[in-house]
Amino acid sequence: MGVPTGDYDVANAMRLPHTGTFVGQATRPGEVIHMDIGGPYHPDVYGNRYFAVFVDGYSRYTWA
């Protein structure tokens, strides 16, 4: 299968099954940190338009 070159090729491309690369849960705090970014939003009072959220994979502690 070649590289998709047009809208038709992209829309009809076959997907390979996800093999799953997850090797296990975090065994200590700070070992795995998940991050997500949101935005753009209307600027807040400081002019920020984006935000970031971090989640510790062991304790599920969340901070933004």
Rosetta blueprint (number, residue, H / E / L):
1 M L
2 G L
3 V L
4 P L
5 T L
6 G L
7 D H
8 Y H
9 D H
10 V H
11 A H
12 N L
13 A L
14 M L
15 R L
16 L L
17 P L
18 H L
19 T L
20 G L
21 T L
22 F L
23 V L
24 G L
25 Q L
26 A L
27 T L
28 R L
29 P L
30 G L
31 E L
32 V L
33 I E
34 H E
35 M E
36 D E
37 I E
38 G E
39 G L
40 P L
41 Y L
42 H L
43 P L
44 D L
45 V L
46 Y L
47 G L
48 N L
49 R L
50 Y L
51 F E
52 A E
53 V E
54 F E
55 V E
56 D E
57 G L
58 Y L
59 S L
60 R L
61 Y L
62 T E
63 W E
64 A L
